[in-house]
Amino acid sequence: MMEPMGQNILRAREVTKTYRSGKLEVPALRGVDLDIDSGDLITVMGPSGNGKTTLLNCLSGIDTIDSGTVHIDGDEIHAMRDGARTQHRAERMGFIFQSFNLIPVLSAEENVEVPLGILGVSNKEARQRAQDMLERVGLADRRQNRPRELSGGEQQRVAIARALVTQPAIIWADEPTGNLDSETAGAIIDLLLEVNEAGQSVLMVTHDRGIGAIGTRTVHVRDGLITYDGAPTTDGIH
Amino acid sequence: MVTVLAAIAVLLTLPALVDLIRRPDLRRVGLRNIVRRPGEAALVVLGSALGTAIIAAAFIVGDTFDRSIRDIARTELGPVDQVVRVTNVDDLDDALVAIEGPGTIAGVDGVLAITSIGAALSNADATNAEPSLRISAVDMDAARSFGADPSITALADVPAPGLDEIVINTDTRAELDVEIGDLVAVYAYGERIDLELIALMPSEGLGGFSDAYIDPALLDSVAAEPPLGAEPPSALVLVSNDGGVFDSTEDPRNVRRIETATGDRLRAAGIDHDQSPQKLDILRDAEEEGDELTQIFSVVGGFSVVAGILLLVNLFVMLAEERKPTMGVLRAIGWRQGTLVRSFGLEGAIYAIIAAAVGALGGIGVGWAVVKLTQDIFATSGNDFSLILAVEPISLLQAALTGLVISLLAIWVTSWRISRLNIIRAIRDLPEPVTARGQLLLSVGGLVLAVVGVALLIGPGLGGKSVIPALAGPALMILGAGLLLKRWVRNDLLAVAAGSAVVLWGAFWAQILPKDVTTDVELPTFLVLGIILVAGGTAIATVIGPWMRRLLDLGSRPATAARLGLAYPVARTFRTALSLAMFSLIIFSLTFISVMSSTLGGQDDDIVTEISAGRDMMVDANSANPIATGDLTDLPGVASASPIIRAVPRWSADFDAESIEDPDRWRLSGIDPGFGNTGAPQLELRADRFATDAEAFEAVATDPTLVVVPSWFLAAGSDGVEVNLQDRVTMYTASGFTQEMTVIGVVQNDFTFAGPWVSADLVREQMPGGFRITRHYVTATADTSADDLAEAIDAAFVTNGASAETFRHRVGRFLSQELGFFRLLRGYLALGLVIGIAGLGVTLVRAVRERRREIGMLRSMGFPTGGVRSMFLTEAAFIGFLGIVSGAALGLLTARQLISGSDALDEPLPFVFPTSALVLVVLLPLIGAVVAAIVPAIRAARLRPSEALRLAD
């Protein structure tokens, strides 16, 4: 379900996150503030190991935070019980990862059906919607194939179809083109732009300066802090 | 055997040991993979160790029986190697002189004359009694120095009893609860004599050979005139060969030589006698019994061991799949295929070596438990045979080596198989495509299997009349044909077709193969049969998963967890098949044994009818003090009592088994005319000219040339030998009389140990000094309970050593021992179930690790923790359910066919469905499978999505 354009859908304040392994402590986020409005396409850039993926994980609620708040649609997601937070993700979010993370034993169509099944959509409707979505990403003729039988670009398009099929308010994309050649990457970005133009918010972590420049906003992350949040630019990243 | 196993183990271990020392890179990879996940490494070792433990336990059970039976040589014989029974007690001194001869027989270090009677003993007030003991008289000085080692006579410190004194052994003392100085009552030949207990002797050596010793003059006076039908004193000459208890029979040829020399001297002196090399016989029995039990437990345990092998292969296949990208990288940086194999082999060899050691030691515990349970079973069925736990280091070594070799073979073959990867595909985690060369190899393999199958069937199978190759041959032919057709036929259709063909063959082989191939079915046949059937059943079961998924698709509800739970086992056919087969094999064997057990247990009424001859009970008595028939019929509650004459002549027959000495001693039952009026034992085979079984028995009672024999008489039934109507049997008495007889009936169940049934008149005439009336078949009056009457008879005739037992009680006692043994086997098999359940748990633990990325993704998408749990539980339940159902169905089918529809057993039995046992066999493993999945399922559900995705990357 999409919100009216420009309405705030995520508000994060003073978010901190530290990874601990034995006595070793690595601060990943050190007091991050961020707002996402509906229709935003935010690209998150920064050097490796500086907290980009952690930011995505903490804001989306797939990782815990140490302090701060993350409100999505007015609800503090880290105050929710795990079940409610999980349900919230199922209803409001879609995820795209660099390594596709498709379920290898399911066909492309079945992979796309999974999030609909989680929402309790009937088998018949889920099948129809999955087919429509695969058609939209140009894979109508590959819907019976398993991930291993698809190219990297095709797998990522299946992953995008899976992320979009529930029409989520926010799409979280972590290096969605990281494993793809430039031509395929371009096609994937076009797809995300198309989705964004339809009103869905996208937060995309990327290393690619060219892709970083296409968003409505760019956020630069360095040493666990947001050092820039504004119009797309690649200045001062490295 | 140990040497061969050790050589193979060294060959298989050596490459790993060399690498461990000389290849630091392989050592690092192998060792760090082990310590990286110690919990999972421990589970791999546990699965493999259980298999070794089962093998070790089988050996320990065999060793225990061997040692326990061998111990009889120590406790009941000591220095005695040969027992010479002199027919006429008056010839005893002459026999001793004859054997001693002018010079000692070479290899003999002692000869002792002894006279024995059977008697009952009690304490002074007859509150504690032992009805059937051997009391002997001997020259105590000679007895103490009998043989080269007086200590093994157990009489070294025992004084010679005087005329009113007695010496008893410690076992008898415990039964009578008497002390030195107390009076002990001896009942023999109708008299009671009170004697003072002057010493106790250990129940060993000569102290075990005879339960009590009295003065020779006293024994002579007691046994001066034995009543008719009572056994006169036995005059025995005991011969001790050079050596102690066990080493005196090390060379059986020497024992036979001494026996022959002894016999020659006695014959030269004209002395009638019987000889038996008792110690050699006991030790040989011990070895045979031990080997037989080792085989039983090895075969039954074999199901678990095969399940363990499947688990091991499954684990290594999973391990390889998980590490495939790493292996690809290692290949890319220069590791050869052989290096990968050795890397895996090194890791596996470490698991295998630890598992072999742990398993062998764990086997002691398992073996101890089996021995303890067996002893309990013996105790509840009235068998006082005492088991002594024996743990032979050589057996433990053999078990450890067997486990090690099996594990290493599985590891090396799997390692070789998984190392054959394409570097790029491995790094990118892509499946290996089916190449034309691969297809060709598959077809060639199929052809080879089919040819081997044909060769096995025709050669050793039908040609050599050996059932295992005849059974395995066609199964291999079907498998080979399946592989040949694989390139043209759809996999699922092929699996169903080939699987069904194998199952049908496994179910009906006994009807299809010629009878001369199937008559001698040995125990290992069932292991081979189980493997064949389970292979077929598993092939069919693997097709069921996709059908179930399609069914889920037909429903309107999404059932996402169930669909995902099925998706993995359906997609990974090979791994699923291994897990399924592992479960199925164990359930098959459990079901099979349950059916056998319930069928046997359901026979009690039929067997009682078969053996009771229309009476209620049999009453046995002490041979020196038999019960007079009149005294029995005078007892209130006795309606009738039929005396049965017992004697032990030698026999030969035209159907003698090879294992039988010719002629062999066999106890007979002699009956008088009129025996059949009350009823007769049921005959399995009866000559046509007799309308009823009773008529046949009446004919035997009146005609000395006719005989009814049990089906296992003279070891018929083994060695492929069968006894049939009109077979000729010859009876030989000690006096040289021979009587030819014709078999007119065959008794199936000889639970009363009646032996051959002949005319009592014949025995009385031809064995006047050799028969005893020690048995009666008794009928209770209508208003008397048979059980109560049995107790009353025991009480009334305690001094006769009366042992009254209703036929129902006797059958129940015998069956309870056999059923107890089946229970024991089921318990033993349950260890395999532990392997199956633990194996499923281990594979699911690894599955969680393998699927972290997918779990992380699912959780990110909003899949609830409960859904993740359900997904894994569904997977476990699915594999468990299919394995259990296929195993149970195959077990029922096979048992049904074997029991009721074939000649594989001695006689077809009515199939009894093991309802309650089957409920347990099905439910417990299913619960176990789900329980085994709980921990990995919870671990999977607890994974934080980000953590799962990060760790996976």
Contacts between the chains, C-beta under 8 A, distances in Angstrom:
chain1	res1	chain2	res2	distance
A	57	B	945	7.8
A	57	B	946	4.1
A	60	B	860	7.4
A	62	B	856	7.8
A	62	B	859	6.9
A	62	B	860	4.9
A	62	B	944	7.3
A	62	B	945	3.8
A	62	B	946	4.7
A	62	B	949	7.7
A	63	B	944	6.3
A	63	B	945	7.3
A	63	B	946	3.6
A	63	B	947	7.5
A	64	B	944	7.1
A	82	B	865	6.5
A	83	B	864	6.1
A	83	B	865	7.4
A	86	B	859	6.9
A	86	B	862	5.3
A	86	B	863	7.3
A	86	B	864	5.1
A	86	B	865	7.2
A	87	B	862	6.3
A	87	B	864	7.3
A	88	B	862	7.6
A	89	B	860	6.6
A	89	B	861	6.9
A	89	B	862	4.2
A	90	B	861	6.4
A	90	B	862	2.3
A	90	B	863	7.4
A	91	B	862	7.0
A	93	B	860	8.0
A	93	B	862	7.4
A	94	B	861	7.8
A	95	B	857	7.1
A	95	B	860	4.6
A	95	B	861	6.4
A	97	B	857	7.2
A	97	B	949	6.8
A	99	B	853	7.2
A	99	B	953	6.4
A	101	B	853	5.4
A	101	B	854	6.8
A	101	B	856	7.2
A	101	B	857	3.9
A	101	B	949	7.1
A	102	B	857	7.9
A	103	B	564	7.2
A	103	B	567	7.2
A	103	B	854	5.1
A	103	B	857	7.5
A	103	B	858	7.7
A	104	B	571	7.5
A	104	B	854	7.6
A	105	B	567	4.5
A	105	B	568	5.4
A	105	B	570	7.3
A	105	B	571	3.5
A	105	B	572	7.2
A	106	B	564	7.9
A	106	B	567	5.7
A	110	B	563	7.8
A	110	B	567	7.7
A	113	B	558	7.8
A	114	B	560	6.4
A	114	B	564	7.7
A	114	B	858	7.1
A	114	B	861	6.7
A	114	B	863	7.6
A	115	B	861	4.9
A	115	B	862	6.9
A	116	B	558	7.1
A	117	B	558	3.5
A	117	B	559	7.5
A	117	B	560	3.5
A	117	B	563	7.1
A	118	B	558	7.8
A	118	B	560	5.8
A	118	B	861	6.3
A	118	B	862	5.2
A	118	B	863	5.3
A	118	B	864	7.8
A	118	B	867	7.2
A	119	B	862	7.7
A	120	B	557	7.8
A	120	B	558	6.3
A	121	B	558	6.4
A	122	B	556	4.8
A	122	B	557	7.0
A	122	B	558	6.9
A	123	B	553	6.0
A	123	B	554	7.9
A	123	B	555	6.4
A	123	B	556	6.0
A	123	B	557	7.2
A	123	B	558	5.9
A	124	B	556	6.8
A	126	B	558	6.3
A	146	B	571	8.0
A	148	B	429	7.9
A	148	B	430	5.7
A	148	B	431	5.5
A	162	B	861	7.6
